[in-house]
Amino acid sequence: MRKNLVVDGDKVSELARRRGTSESGAVREAVDFALAAEEVMAAIHGLHARGGIDDVFGRMPDEADD
């Protein structure tokens, strides 16, 4: 679907160059990345709300050590 968007052309060009893709492809990938990041953050918030991750093997650093 075509959309008419106002974006920073220089930034889109730079992103496309770095990813080795077209500008349209870079924008599609950026949207996919933003949606995936929101899903990851929702999962992390859900884990936090449930008390975090149980480290049954004792390998994770203790938050108090930070």
Buried (B, 14 or more C-beta within 10 A) or exposed (E): EEEEEEEEEEEBEEBBEEEEBEBEEBBEBBEEEEEEEEEEEEEEEEEEEEEEEEEEEEEEEEEEEE
